Structures are given as structure tokens and as C-alpha cells.
Amino acid sequence: GPSITLDRAWHHYAATHDSEGLFCFYIDGELRYNSTTKPPLPFPADAMIVLGQSMNAYMGSFDPLQAWMGHLDELRLWNTTRSATEIRQYINATAPEDTPGLVVQWHFND
């Protein structure tokens, strides 16, 4: 899988997963990893999104030694699969609230 940059500098991370099962991981707007799962992994409406922790398996348990050690500045969830160009469009800016596909955006710098 993708490796996280550990240089104590700010970085932008983005992950996408489409209806065909393609998972892509971007660091600073550049594709760093992609993989296809067949069939696509289900994402039920009541699924939990976990930030800052790696699950040992799909719907599995957590290892406290794998916890995120860093800060989050902003988090966005989209109902569309973003392209690399679309990801880079707002890499250093807040997306307007009426941006198509933007479901929610949290700002942690307020």
C-alpha cells in the first residue's frame, strides 16, 4: 500500500474509490498508489469512517500502535470520484460549499 510522508511538513492526502472497485491514493495531488478490488468493496449507508487509525481487516479491530500522530486541518467527503486534476484544484484552498459532489467539509483551523 501507500506510504505516508514523515517529514514533519504539511501534506495533502486524498483517497478515492469508484463503483468499479478502483482505489487511488494521492499525496500532494500526485497518484502514489492504486489497486482494484473485484468485486468492488461494499460501502453500506451505515458504515463507519475511521480517521487516524488503520483497521486490521475490513470491519476488523484496531491496533493502538498504528494511531495517526499528526494534525488534520480540513476534511472533505464527496459523493463523486475525484480526478487528480479535481483534487489539485482545492489542494491549498477551501472548496466552495456549493461545489458539485461535495457532501460535507470540516475546517479544523477555526
N, C-alpha and C positions, 0 to 999 in steps of 0.2 A: 504494500500500500504506500501511500504518500508519506513523506517525512516532513515534519514540521520544522520550520526555521527557528533555531535557538540562538539568535544573535543579540537579544535584548532590544531590538528595534521594533517599531510598529510595522505590522504586515496585514494585508487584506487576504482573508481566506474565504473561498466560496466553494460550495458543492452543489452539483445538480444531479437529478435522477429523472430520466424521462420514461414515458409509457412503454418504450421498447426494452427497458432494462439497462440502458447506458448510464453509468455513474461516472461523473467527471469531478475532479478536484483541482481547484485553481489556487495559486499563491501569487499575490500581487498581479492578478489579471492574466497570468500565464498558466496554461494547462500543464499540470505536473503529473497527473495520473488519470487513467480511465480504465474501465472494466465493464463488461456486460454480464448481467445475470439473466439466465434463462430458466424458467420464465421470470419476468420482472418481479422483484420483491413486492409483496403487498404492503400497502400503507393504509391501514384502516382509519376511519374517521376519528376513532378514539385512541389512536396511537400516541405514545409519549415521545416527545423530542427531548433528548438529553444533551445538555451543553457542558463541556468541560470534563467529560468522563468517557472512557471507552468501555463499551459493553463487551463482555467475553464472548457472547454469541447473540444472535438475533433474539430479542426478548430475554436475554440472559442476565447474569449478575454483574456486579461492578467490583473492580479491584481498586481500593483507595490509593494504591501506589501509582496509579495511572491518571490521577487527577490533574486537570489543567492548572498550571502555575503561571498566571498572566492576568491581563485585564481585557475586558470587552468594552469597546467604545460604542458600537452600534450593532444591532441585529435586525435583519430583514428576512421575511418569509414571502415567497412568491408562489402563485398558482400556475406559473408557466416555467418552462425550462429556459433559463437564460443562456444566451450565447456568450462567447468570450468578449465580443465587442460590447454587448449589453452590460456585462459585468464590469468592464473597464469604464463604462460611461459614468458610473457613480462611485468609482473606487475612492475618490477623495472628496465626495460631496454627499449630502443628504438627498435622497430621491424625493421628488415632489409627491405629496400624499395621493395625488390622482394619477400616478404613473400606472399604465395598464399592467395588470398582473400582480401588483404589489398588494399583499394581503395585510401585512402589519409591519411596522418598523418601530423599534425601541431605541431610544437615544440614552446612553448611559453617561453622557458628559454634561447633563443639565445640572 
